[in-house]
Amino acid sequence: MAETKPFYNVGVVRNAQGEALIVKRQNEDHVGGPLHVVWTFPSGRKTNGHTPAEIEQRQPEIERAQNVEAGILAETGYRIKADRQISLRVHPDFGEVTSYHLCHLEEEQQVPVFTKPERILEIKWVKPEELKNYFTTNFDLNIQRELGLIV
């Protein structure tokens, strides 16, 4: 039996200016240690562990897209639409199964029902070429291609 991992749906959201939405998140250390702060793309809800193959079978792409749309609204207050999955991988730094979705804004303004979770410290729009200044973990090559950072 294959080992299962925590599963996250992550959104790569672009605005009309081509900027990407990122959040400064306070995460628990994966070995039960102290909290640490990381910049990342916003994400949908974490679900129980599955392997990437099981995710493909059990959770259709439309369901993963709906999860990321609801999660990003809750984390950032932005209404987005997930267009398509960019990548599905086991994150090399954390060992978590992660599905990345290309998303677009449905509304430019944050909605008033926005309730920022306590672990989201900041929300920011940045130019894609600036992402390397924020991310301290492995940056998926498919996302870099999608954002025009590599060919």
N, C-alpha and C positions, 0 to 999 in steps of 0.2 A: 504494500500500500504506500502511495506517495505521501510525503510529508505535506501537511497543509500549512498555509501562512495567512496572516491577517490580510484582508483585501480592501483596497481603497480605489475609488473613482476620483480622478483628478481632472480639473478643467483648465485648459490653456485658452484663456479668454482674451480676445483682441477688441480694442475699441476702434472708432472711425479713424483715429490718428495712427493706427497700427501698433499702439502700445499694448503691452501684456499686463494683466492683472496679477499681482502677487500679494501675499499676506505674510506678515511677521508673526510666527506662531511659537508659542511656548510649548514644547514637547517634553514628555517624560522620557528619561533615558531608557533605552530598550532593555537594559539589564537591571531595572528597578532603582536606578540612581536618581540624582537630582534632575530638576527641570532644566532644559537648555532652550535657547532661542534660535530659530532658523527662519530664513526666508524661503518660501515655497509657493507653488501655484495653489490656489484654493481647491478644496476637495469636497466630495460628497461624504456620506456617512460610511464609517468603517463597518464591514460586515465580518461574519465568522470566517475562519480560514478555509481556503480552498486552494487547489492547485490551479495554474493558468488554464489547463485543459478542462477542469471541472467548471471554472468560471465561464468558459466559452459554451459549455453544454447547459449549465444550470441557469445562467442569467443572460438572457438575450441582450444584444447590444442596445436595443431600445430601452430595456429596463436599466441598464448601466447608465445610459444617457439621462434618463429621468432622475436617477439617484444623484448624478453630478449636478443637474439643474437645481434640485431642491437643496442640496448641500451648499452650493455657492450662494444661493439666495440667503440661507441662514447665516453663513459665515461673513458675507460681504454686503448684503442688501441689494445686490445687483441681480436683475432678472436677465437670465441668459438662455440661450438655446444651444444645446450640444448638436453639432453638425455631423461629426463622425469620430470614430475611434482612430487615434494616431498610432498608439502603441499599447501593448499588453506585455508586461514583463515582471520578473521578480527583481525588485530594486536591489542593486548590488551592495548598497550601504546598509540597508535595513532588513533585507530578507522578506519584505512584504510584497505581495502580488499587487501591482498597480496598473490600472487601466487609465490611459491618458486620452482625453477627448478634446478635439478642436471645437471651440465654442465662439459664439458671437453675442454681443449685447442685444437684448430686445428693447431696452430702455437705457438711455445714457445716464440718467440720474438714479441714485440709490432710492429704494422705495422706503416709505415711512415706517413700514412694519419691521424694519431692520433691527435685529437684536443680536449684537456682536457677542459671540461666545467669549467667555473669560480668558481663553488662551489665545485669542487673536489680539495682538497688541497694536498692529498697524495694517492698513490697507493702502496699496500704492499702485499707480500705473507707471510702467517704465518702458523705455525703448528696448526692443529685443537685444540689441547689441550691449545693453547695460546689465542684462541678467547675470552675466558671469561675475559681476561685482557684488551680487547679492547671494547667489547660490554657493553653498559650501559642500554640497553633496554631488554625486554623479548626475550629470545633465544628459538625459536621454537623447541619443543621436537623431532619432526620428523627429523629436520636437525641435531640435536645432535645425534640421532640414526644413521642417514646416515653417519655421520663423525666418528662413532665409539666411541663417547664420553659417551654414556650411552647404556645400553643393553635393 
